[in-house]
């Protein structure tokens, strides 16, 4: 059965106040912008981000000296 037909069948069985909520939701969906491609967050290096905080690499260099 097509999705639209299933939706219509389910909506017809709802009480009137819920059917109104469904209509409100459908109208809300129409106003939304189409979903854009999800952008994966990128990790940035912490080096230089926090001046005064030693990094592991700096600590290793200090340990070798």
Phi, psi and omega in degrees: 000138181294150181303318180299318180295320178296315178301313181299316180299317180292319180296322181295335181273351182282152170296157186305318183295328177285324178298323178294320178296321178298316179298316178302318180294318179297318178296323176297316180299325179296328183277344181289151174284150177300147181296133177265168181296135180293128179265123180287128178299140180255137177277136177248155179293142178274350182298125178085354182283325182236091181298142178092349178258122181288144176262169179300322181295317179297320179296320178297320179295320178294322179294327181284335184284000000 
